[in-house]
Structure formats: structure tokens, C-alpha cells
Amino acid sequence: MLSICIPVYNYDASRLIRTLHKQLVASNVPFEILLIDDASLPEYREKNRACLPPDTVFIQLEQNIGWTKIRNLLAKKARYPFLVCMDSDSEVPSDTYIARYINICRPGIVCFGGRMYEKEMKNSSLSLRWKYGKEREAHIAAHRKKRPNVCFQAGNFIIDKDIFNIVSFNEMLTEYGNEDTLFGLELLEHNITVEHIDNPLIHLGLEDNAGFLKKTESSLINLKQIEHIMKNRNINQADFPRIIRTKRLLEKFHLKKAAAFLFRISRPALVRNLCGKKPSLFLFDLYRMGFFCSIN
């Protein structure tokens, strides 16, 4: 009934696999745990191979194919009609995580369970990612339902495999980030609304501040490509992410070039704050907007 689909890259997922396997056995439904390793370093391959319980499939890729392609490959390899897709750097906080997804299984389902972060920041070098996650991503279902497809995230969801065969992750995106943004928009284009429940996973694998800033830039390059991909699609302006709508507003009033110029001259000061111990999310928003306006 359930295929648990986990892409792995340079991360020890053994604890996650053991927790999931215990809940799946208790659920008394047919299942498999499917891991595909995206050309990780040898030490991570061995750690994950060593922990494999029954009904777990481990596939090793010799060349890295990236997040969009590996998620699609997982769906293609899955045997069962419902896919629970998650990131390997996750922790299951509830004994009823699997049961909650089983309870909503039905044809046509696409449902995001949510994301959590640890209550305390363990290292100041991770402060930007932790703070952004706590304040901008860790929302309850009632909040996410207000903009259901925009609030979709690929790190924790259940989907009918027949739906995945209609809308998969778009492999035109070659940079890191915002794959789930495009996935949500393309679901919307097919009149498929993402459902939301409170069934979160804890996101553990946080990047340091400089690394997160670099990944943010990569995701914004992807977002620019997404805007181009969706340019002539039948999608309402209000359904696009806020940063796209704000950029278009700046364009309307001929302020985009000014925003890009101000970003270029203020960038060093912004980076100092964002890579420091007490980063400002307001300045982070300015950084993201300025960088997005600067992309050709």
C-alpha cells in the first residue's frame, strides 16, 4: 500500500529508517522503504547500507543526478499506489506519523504534512537557516491551507502515484531549490489542490549561514526559470510566490533596476549581517529581493 521514498546524499539516514520501519510494521499494511543514494561519499553509503531492515530497498547511483531527477526516479521505482516522500535529513517526532498518512489514503490525494525545527538553536553558525525555518516554514496546517499549493514543500508529503504520473518534478530545473514551488504550480494547472494536515517531520540537516545564503541564490535562479516556464500558463497572478509578485510590482513602476543597484552597493553589509550570529530576516528578505531583481 505504501512506498516510503527517500533520496539520500551525504547523510546518515539510519535512525530515520529504523523509526519508519517500526511504525510501518505496526501499521499492518503492505509497505516498502525505498532509498536511492545520489552518489554519496563512501562512508555515508556504508552507514545506510548497514542499517537496512527487511522490506527496504537501497539503490546506489554512481553519478549524481540532482534533486528533481532522483525524486522522479523514486516514484518510478516505487511498487505501491501511495508514496510518502521525505528528505533523509528528517526526524519523526510522533509515534502516529505513518498512521496519520494511512488514514487519509485515497485516490487523488496530495497532502503536505508540514515541517518543524528543533526548539533550540544548537550552533550560532546555523542561525540564519534555523531562524528562517522556524518563522517562515514551520506553519500549522490551518495557516498553510490559505495558500495550499504555494505552501507545498517536497520534504514531507503523501501522493497518489497516479497523480505523480501526471505531474512529476520538472527536470528543466538544474539548480538547487524551488522544485517544490514549480510542482505546486503545475498541480494547480491540473486543478489539483494540495491538502494539508499537521503531521510534521523535524528538519535536521541545516546549512551554515554562508552555505544557506549560497543555496538561497541558487533557488532564486531556479525561481527565475520557473517564472519563465509558467509565463504563458493558465495560472492566476495571486497563486505565484510573493517574491515574484513583488518583483513584477517593481517592474510595473520601473523600480526593478533601482532595486538591483541598491542591492549591489549594499550586498557586502547584508552578507556581514546574514553570516553573523544574529542575522535579520528583514535584511534577508531585502537580500533575496535584490538578488532576484539582479538576475538577467
Buried (B, 14 or more C-beta within 10 A) or exposed (E): BBBBBBBBBBBBBBEBBEBBBBBBBEBEBEBBBBBBBBBBEEEBBEBBEEBBBEBBBBBBBEEEBBBBBBBBBBBEBBEBEBBBBBBBBBBBEBEBBBBBBBEBBEEEBBBBBBBBBBEEBEEBBBBBBBBBBBEEBBBEBEEBBEBBBBBBBBBBBBBBBEBBEEBBBBEEBEBBBBBBBBBBBBBBBEEBEBBBBBBBBBBBEBBBBEBBBEBBBBBBBBBBBBBEBBEEEEBEEEBBBEBBEBBEEBEEEEBBEEBBEBBEEBBEEBBEBBBBEEBBBEBBBBBBBBBBBBBE
